Amino acid sequence: MRKSMMVRIPLLAGVLVLLLGSLTAGGVRAEPKKAAPKSELQAAFVRDGDLWVAAAEKESKLAQGPDVRNPRWSADGRWIAYSKGEQEKELWLREAKNGRERKVSDQGGINFQWSPTGSKLAYLEDRALRWEEAEGGRPAGTVEEIGNYGWLPDGSGFIVSSVPHRIKDNWAPIRISTVRLDQPSRFQPLHTIPSTMDKNFAVGTGRFKWSADGRWVAFLAVPTASWSADSNSLCVLSADGERFLRLGFMVHDEDWFQWSPGEAKLAFIEGEGREGTANKRLTVVRIPAVKPVVYTPAGYVDRDFAWDGDDRIVVSRAKESEWTADPAKRPFPFLVGVELKKRRQTELTERSSAYGDYDPVIASPGKLAWVRSNRTDRNSVLLGNSRAERASVWIDKLDPPAAYYEQFYWSTALDVDGRPMGR
């Protein structure tokens, strides 16, 4: 469910803002815009390779497969973008209500993102960043030579990073810039990350995520592919580009770092190593103080999580264990509610040897959705209150997600409308 377009398996994935729009050359912050509230709870999901929608207690199949993946709601809740094909390269668009459908791109399904408001869709084709209105039918603009990107908080443009490339025997520095929709050929330099061969080695970035106030942007500094599977540097940059912070190291899962909904607090799953069974700790940092607090108790690992307000997190937690190729020997996770100020933690769902509880999301105020799965053929979405009480099955027969060393990418099969954009 969660998770920016797109969380990519490290091996398959391979590997600016404040300014514009409301950002001027003087570095004025782009004010975030609020999307209109949704009238009903709805989810887009994949079943048997087809695209489905669940709204209230009704389900309907919207698009025929095979190989539909990565459904994503637009900010206004009208449209669903998704990838299609064995390699997930095709980008398609479907209007949820009347069923209008069209192919947007043959190559844009790997990295696409909705604007934080309205229904503009951006996507990366090779090194070209393109965008268009969902109602349109052709690209409204293009920015060339882009490594990765994110929308500015007000949707007026993008924050972008340079394409990884070598200069003689070294990798080039990573250039971070902003660019406006109405001036796509004009880059406003924001920050440069110098090339280094130490532990902070990186050649590019992941996608960019903004704090609620638009003052800070978080992203992963990503090394080459084999290293990226085990360790990436989580970074935060101020909107004016003046302050650059490194917070810790983590795997290449962009669902595993999220801003709180109302404050400049960043939660992330800290810990190196591709195995999701060990060395994965829920960590929270208030920016710019950079005093990380770890909430994972000894002997456990945390993975998927969701903010519930600014002082509570729901996380999927399991017993820590050594890696084994036998899935039956890997402990299943359960849900835990973490109250940050009180430092109090409560188990919300029961521990089980038959199934696990994954990917929590606050679907609406007071409503918690999550996936219950046996890791193979039994995958359901449950819906309960914020303490996981009075839960019932909302969606059954969900397709299994992409997975990598006990990291499960549920956003490849599910998106709950109301989940934070750019997750």
ZAPA-247851 format. One record per residue (C-alpha): residue number from 1; residue in three letters; y, z, x. Coordinates in steps of 0.05 Angstrom, whole numbers. Example, Ala and Ser with C-alpha at 12.3 -4.5 7.8 and 13.67 -1.06 7.14 Angstrom:
REM ZAPA-247851
REC seq type     py     pz     px
REC   1  ALA    -90    156    246
REC   2  SER    -21    143    273
END
This chain:
REM ZAPA-247851
REC seq type     py     pz     px
REC   1  MET      0      0      0
REC   2  ARG     52     16     46
REC   3  LYS     69    -12     98
REC   4  SER    140    -75    123
REC   5  MET    114   -138    122
REC   6  MET     77   -138    161
REC   7  VAL     32    -90    193
REC   8  ARG    -10   -133    236
REC   9  ILE    -75   -115    272
REC  10  PRO    -55   -111    344
REC  11  LEU   -104   -165    366
REC  12  LEU    -82   -213    312
REC  13  ALA    -10   -198    313
REC  14  GLY      7   -209    384
REC  15  VAL     53   -176    395
REC  16  LEU    415   -146    292
REC  17  VAL    462    -90    245
REC  18  LEU    499    -53    229
REC  19  LEU    551    -99    239
REC  20  LEU    554   -158    197
REC  21  GLY    567   -163    128
REC  22  SER    597    -96    130
REC  23  LEU    593    -99    204
REC  24  THR    651   -128    240
REC  25  ALA    659   -145    313
REC  26  GLY    688    -76    321
REC  27  GLY    622    -45    304
REC  28  VAL    634    -20    233
REC  29  ARG    571      3    199
REC  30  ALA    539    -41    146
REC  31  GLU    533      3     85
REC  32  PRO    464      4     54
REC  33  LYS    459    -21    -17
REC  34  LYS    415     10    -69
REC  35  ALA    365    -32   -106
REC  36  ALA    365    -27   -182
REC  37  PRO    316     25   -208
REC  38  LYS    250     -2   -234
REC  39  SER    235      4   -308
REC  40  GLU    160     15   -300
REC  41  LEU    109     31   -248
REC  42  GLN     74    -31   -222
REC  43  ALA     31    -52   -164
REC  44  ALA     10   -118   -134
REC  45  PHE    -60   -118   -106
REC  46  VAL   -117   -162    -82
REC  47  ARG   -184   -165   -117
REC  48  ASP   -239   -214    -98
REC  49  GLY   -187   -252    -57
REC  50  ASP   -141   -263   -118
REC  51  LEU    -72   -235   -131
REC  52  TRP    -68   -184   -188
REC  53  VAL    -15   -140   -218
REC  54  ALA    -23    -72   -251
REC  55  ALA     33    -48   -297
REC  56  ALA     24     17   -335
REC  57  GLU    -49     11   -358
REC  58  LYS    -52    -65   -361
REC  59  GLU    -79   -111   -307
REC  60  SER    -70   -186   -301
REC  61  LYS    -90   -238   -250
REC  62  LEU    -29   -277   -225
REC  63  ALA    -56   -324   -172
REC  64  GLN   -122   -353   -152
REC  65  GLY   -149   -343    -82
REC  66  PRO   -185   -347    -39
REC  67  ASP   -157   -306     18
REC  68  VAL    -95   -277    -15
REC  69  ARG    -67   -220     29
REC  70  ASN     -5   -178     41
REC  71  PRO     29   -176    -28
REC  72  ARG    101   -154    -25
REC  73  TRP    149   -139    -82
REC  74  SER    222   -161    -79
REC  75  ALA    274   -107    -84
REC  76  ASP    290   -126   -156
REC  77  GLY    217   -122   -176
REC  78  ARG    216   -194   -202
REC  79  TRP    179   -231   -147
REC  80  ILE    117   -223   -105
REC  81  ALA    111   -257    -37
REC  82  TYR     42   -261     -6
REC  83  SER      3   -295     49
REC  84  LYS    -56   -339     38
REC  85  GLY   -111   -373     79
REC  86  GLU   -162   -349    129
REC  87  GLN   -110   -336    182
REC  88  GLU    -58   -312    132
REC  89  LYS     -8   -365    155
REC  90  GLU     13   -394     88
REC  91  LEU     71   -359     52
REC  92  TRP     71   -363    -24
REC  93  LEU    118   -337    -78
REC  94  ARG    102   -316   -149
REC  95  GLU    147   -292   -205
REC  96  ALA    112   -233   -237
REC  97  LYS    134   -244   -309
REC  98  ASN    130   -318   -323
REC  99  GLY     80   -338   -269
REC 100  ARG    122   -390   -232
REC 101  GLU     90   -401   -164
REC 102  ARG    104   -443   -103
REC 103  LYS     86   -448    -30
REC 104  VAL    145   -428     14
REC 105  SER    118   -444     83
REC 106  ASP     55   -467    118
REC 107  GLN     68   -418    176
REC 108  GLY    113   -362    148
REC 109  GLY     58   -315    124
REC 110  ILE     52   -277    189
REC 111  ASN    120   -243    186
REC 112  PHE    161   -243    122
REC 113  GLN    210   -192     94
REC 114  TRP    249   -185     29
REC 115  SER    324   -169     30
REC 116  PRO    338    -96     14
REC 117  THR    373   -119    -50
REC 118  GLY    362   -179    -96
REC 119  SER    311   -232    -81
REC 120  LYS    325   -265    -14
REC 121  LEU    263   -276     27
REC 122  ALA    263   -283    103
REC 123  TYR    205   -308    145
REC 124  LEU    190   -325    216
REC 125  GLU    161   -394    232
REC 126  ASP    142   -395    305
REC 127  ARG    210   -376    336
REC 128  ALA    253   -397    277
REC 129  LEU    278   -345    227
REC 130  ARG    290   -376    159
REC 131  TRP    312   -348     92
REC 132  GLU    320   -371     21
REC 133  GLU    332   -347    -50
REC 134  ALA    269   -337    -90
REC 135  GLU    301   -379   -145
REC 136  GLY    316   -434    -95
REC 137  GLY    263   -477    -63
REC 138  ARG    289   -494      5
REC 139  PRO    313   -453     65
REC 140  ALA    386   -431     59
REC 141  GLY    392   -421    134
REC 142  THR    357   -417    201
REC 143  VAL    366   -377    265
REC 144  GLU    329   -404    326
REC 145  GLU    294   -368    383
REC 146  ILE    278   -302    349
REC 147  GLY    224   -254    372
REC 148  ASN    227   -206    314
REC 149  TYR    277   -183    262
REC 150  GLY    298   -139    204
REC 151  TRP    350   -145    149
REC 152  LEU    416   -109    157
REC 153  PRO    422    -51    108
REC 154  ASP    468    -89     61
REC 155  GLY    429   -154     64
REC 156  SER    487   -192     96
REC 157  GLY    448   -214    157
REC 158  PHE    396   -193    207
REC 159  ILE    384   -151    268
REC 160  VAL    342   -193    316
REC 161  SER    307   -188    383
REC 162  SER    297   -242    435
REC 163  VAL    233   -282    446
REC 164  PRO    190   -252    502
REC 165  HIS    193   -296    564
REC 166  ARG    186   -292    639
REC 167  ILE    239   -302    692
REC 168  LYS    203   -319    756
REC 169  ASP    154   -262    768
REC 170  ASN    185   -213    718
REC 171  TRP    193   -207    643
REC 172  ALA    263   -219    616
REC 173  PRO    303   -161    587
REC 174  ILE    299   -152    512
REC 175  ARG    364   -173    478
REC 176  ILE    380   -142    411
REC 177  SER    434   -175    369
REC 178  THR    460   -183    299
REC 179  VAL    472   -247    261
REC 180  ARG    505   -261    194
REC 181  LEU    478   -305    139
REC 182  ASP    543   -343    136
REC 183  GLN    546   -353    212
REC 184  PRO    473   -364    233
REC 185  SER    491   -395    301
REC 186  ARG    535   -336    323
REC 187  PHE    499   -278    355
REC 188  GLN    534   -211    362
REC 189  PRO    503   -175    423
REC 190  LEU    484   -103    407
REC 191  HIS    440    -76    462
REC 192  THR    397    -98    520
REC 193  ILE    333    -62    541
REC 194  PRO    323    -76    616
REC 195  SER    257    -99    642
REC 196  THR    214    -46    675
REC 197  MET    143    -40    700
REC 198  ASP    134     35    688
REC 199  LYS    106     69    627
REC 200  ASN    163     41    585
REC 201  PHE    142    -31    600
REC 202  ALA    157    -77    541
REC 203  VAL    168   -151    530
REC 204  GLY    192   -152    457
REC 205  THR    200   -111    394
REC 206  GLY    167   -100    328
REC 207  ARG    206   -102    263
REC 208  PHE    269    -61    252
REC 209  LYS    276     -3    202
REC 210  TRP    343     28    183
REC 211  SER    359    101    167
REC 212  ALA    383    115     97
REC 213  ASP    456    120    120
REC 214  GLY    453     56    161
REC 215  ARG    474     92    225
REC 216  TRP    408     84    262
REC 217  VAL    353     33    268
REC 218  ALA    281     47    292
REC 219  PHE    233     -2    322
REC 220  LEU    175     -7    371
REC 221  ALA    185    -34    441
REC 222  VAL    122    -74    450
REC 223  PRO     85    -91    515
REC 224  THR     36   -148    523
REC 225  ALA    -20   -152    471
REC 226  SER    -76   -114    506
REC 227  TRP    -30    -56    524
REC 228  SER      2    -57    455
REC 229  ALA    -65    -40    423
REC 230  ASP    -61     29    456
REC 231  SER     12     46    468
REC 232  ASN     82     24    445
REC 233  SER    148     60    455
REC 234  LEU    182     83    390
REC 235  CYS    257     73    399
REC 236  VAL    320     87    359
REC 237  LEU    386     51    368
REC 238  SER    454     70    339
REC 239  ALA    489     20    295
REC 240  ASP    542      6    347
REC 241  GLY    489     -5    401
REC 242  GLU    516     51    444
REC 243  ARG    460    102    438
REC 244  PHE    389     84    455
REC 245  LEU    334    136    447
REC 246  ARG    260    135    464
REC 247  LEU    222    183    419
REC 248  GLY    149    176    440
REC 249  PHE     89    131    444
REC 250  MET     44    106    388
REC 251  VAL     -3     50    367
REC 252  HIS     24    -16    340
REC 253  ASP     23      5    267
REC 254  GLU     92     -3    236
REC 255  ASP     72     36    175
REC 256  TRP     65     96    220
REC 257  PHE    139    108    229
REC 258  GLN    185    119    169
REC 259  TRP    254    146    155
REC 260  SER    264    200    104
REC 261  PRO    296    173     40
REC 262  GLY    363    209     46
REC 263  GLU    373    234    117
REC 264  ALA    369    211    189
REC 265  LYS    300    242    199
REC 266  LEU    245    199    227
REC 267  ALA    171    215    219
REC 268  PHE    118    180    260
REC 269  ILE     46    186    282
REC 270  GLU     52    201    356
REC 271  GLY     -4    190    405
REC 272  GLU    -33    136    449
REC 273  GLY   -101    104    445
REC 274  ARG   -125     53    394
REC 275  GLU   -177     99    364
REC 276  GLY   -151    130    299
REC 277  THR   -200    187    307
REC 278  ALA   -164    224    363
REC 279  ASN    -94    241    390
REC 280  LYS    -55    223    327
REC 281  ARG     -1    274    308
REC 282  LEU     50    275    252
REC 283  THR    117    285    287
REC 284  VAL    186    291    257
REC 285  VAL    253    281    293
REC 286  ARG    323    291    266
REC 287  ILE    367    238    298
REC 288  PRO    404    244    345
REC 289  ALA    380    313    364
REC 290  VAL    313    287    389
REC 291  LYS    276    353    384
REC 292  PRO    208    330    359
REC 293  VAL    168    377    316
REC 294  VAL     92    366    311
REC 295  TYR     60    385    244
REC 296  THR    -13    366    259
REC 297  PRO    -56    428    273
REC 298  ALA   -103    429    332
REC 299  GLY   -170    396    318
REC 300  TYR   -143    345    268
REC 301  VAL   -113    276    267
REC 302  ASP    -60    249    219
REC 303  ARG    -51    176    199
REC 304  ASP    -20    146    136
REC 305  PHE     37    186    106
REC 306  ALA     94    184     55
REC 307  TRP    160    221     48
REC 308  ASP    169    260    -16
REC 309  GLY    244    275    -12
REC 310  ASP    274    295     54
REC 311  ASP    234    359     67
REC 312  ARG    163    343     45
REC 313  ILE    111    294     71
REC 314  VAL     43    276     43
REC 315  VAL     -5    256     98
REC 316  SER    -76    231    104
REC 317  ARG   -112    279    153
REC 318  ALA   -182    283    182
REC 319  LYS   -220    324    232
REC 320  GLU   -209    299    303
REC 321  SER   -271    268    334
REC 322  GLU   -293    224    391
REC 323  TRP   -299    151    377
REC 324  THR   -366    125    353
REC 325  ALA   -387     56    331
REC 326  ASP   -425     87    273
REC 327  PRO   -376     94    214
REC 328  ALA   -421    146    182
REC 329  LYS   -405    194    239
REC 330  ARG   -329    188    230
REC 331  PRO   -299    242    186
REC 332  PHE   -265    219    122
REC 333  PRO   -192    239    112
REC 334  PHE   -162    281     56
REC 335  LEU    -90    290     33
REC 336  VAL    -45    346     56
REC 337  GLY     25    366     32
REC 338  VAL     70    386     89
REC 339  GLU    134    426     74
REC 340  LEU    177    417    135
REC 341  LYS    227    474    129
REC 342  LYS    177    526    108
REC 343  ARG    124    500    157
REC 344  ARG     74    507    101
REC 345  GLN     16    460     91
REC 346  THR    -30    452     30
REC 347  GLU    -93    411     23
REC 348  LEU    -82    368    -39
REC 349  THR   -150    334    -45
REC 350  GLU   -220    357    -28
REC 351  ARG   -256    341     36
REC 352  SER   -315    295     25
REC 353  SER   -371    263     64
REC 354  ALA   -375    205     15
REC 355  TYR   -303    180     11
REC 356  GLY   -234    189     41
REC 357  ASP   -163    191     14
REC 358  TYR   -115    143     48
REC 359  ASP    -46    112     44
REC 360  PRO     -6    160      0
REC 361  VAL     58    134    -32
REC 362  ILE    109    167    -77
REC 363  ALA    105    113   -131
REC 364  SER    161    145   -173
REC 365  PRO    192    214   -178
REC 366  GLY    135    263   -188
REC 367  LYS     81    209   -183
REC 368  LEU     35    203   -123
REC 369  ALA    -11    143   -113
REC 370  TRP    -64    137    -59
REC 371  VAL   -127     99    -41
REC 372  ARG   -195    130    -47
REC 373  SER   -247     92     -7
REC 374  ASN   -316     95     24
REC 375  ARG   -290     46     77
REC 376  THR   -331    -12     50
REC 377  ASP   -342    -34    -22
REC 378  ARG   -313     22    -63
REC 379  ASN   -237     23    -61
REC 380  SER   -194     51   -117
REC 381  VAL   -121     70   -127
REC 382  LEU   -112    139   -158
REC 383  LEU    -49    164   -192
REC 384  GLY    -30    237   -202
REC 385  ASN     29    283   -197
REC 386  SER     62    298   -130
REC 387  ARG      9    350   -115
REC 388  ALA    -48    301   -130
REC 389  GLU    -65    340   -193
REC 390  ARG    -88    309   -259
REC 391  ALA   -107    247   -220
REC 392  SER   -141    187   -252
REC 393  VAL   -162    118   -228
REC 394  TRP   -105     69   -236
REC 395  ILE   -134      8   -201
REC 396  ASP   -208     -4   -186
REC 397  LYS   -245    -56   -144
REC 398  LEU   -190    -63    -93
REC 399  ASP   -208   -110    -36
REC 400  PRO   -221    -74     31
REC 401  PRO   -162    -77     79
REC 402  ALA   -158   -102    150
REC 403  ALA   -181    -47    196
REC 404  TYR   -180    -33    270
REC 405  TYR   -213     28    304
REC 406  GLU   -206     71    241
REC 407  GLN   -135     47    229
REC 408  PHE   -135     18    158
REC 409  TYR    -80    -31    140
REC 410  TRP    -78    -20     64
REC 411  SER    -15    -62     57
REC 412  THR    -58   -123     68
REC 413  ALA    -88   -110     -1
REC 414  LEU    -38    -68    -40
REC 415  ASP     37    -58    -51
REC 416  VAL     63     -7   -101
REC 417  ASP    132    -27   -127
REC 418  GLY    177     31   -109
REC 419  ARG    150     41    -39
REC 420  PRO    206     40     12
REC 421  MET    228    -30     33
REC 422  GLY    216    -48    105
REC 423  ARG    161      3    110
END
